[in-house]
Amino acid sequence: MDKPASLDEIVSHSAIVLADQIQKAAAWAKSEMDLQVEVAGALKEFARRAQITLEGHHNVTIATGRPDSVYGSVIVEYKDPNTLSPTKGRRAKSKTD
């Protein structure tokens, strides 16, 4: 009988899968909302596989802003997939690294 995967193994594998799903969603999406819906679904599926609770709240007011999504203490701001040029995309990615 196979041993159940550890959370570390699930996260390591899921990071690759999630990145691929987000890239595919960005290529397909025509709007910021399309992207938000697809990513929320991918995150929900990840949480199910990892057997963790991941509650997303969307378009809610916190402090003085209104982020697109909030997962615990993680704030996600989506942008229309067609608004970032390759140069701006590299600059945005470097800010997250």
Secondary structure, 3 states (H helix, E strand, C coil): CCCCCCHHHHHHHHHHHHHHHHHHHHHHCCCHHHHHHHHHHHHHHHHHHHCCCCCEEECCCECCECCCEEECCEEECCCCCCCCCHHHHHHHHHHHC
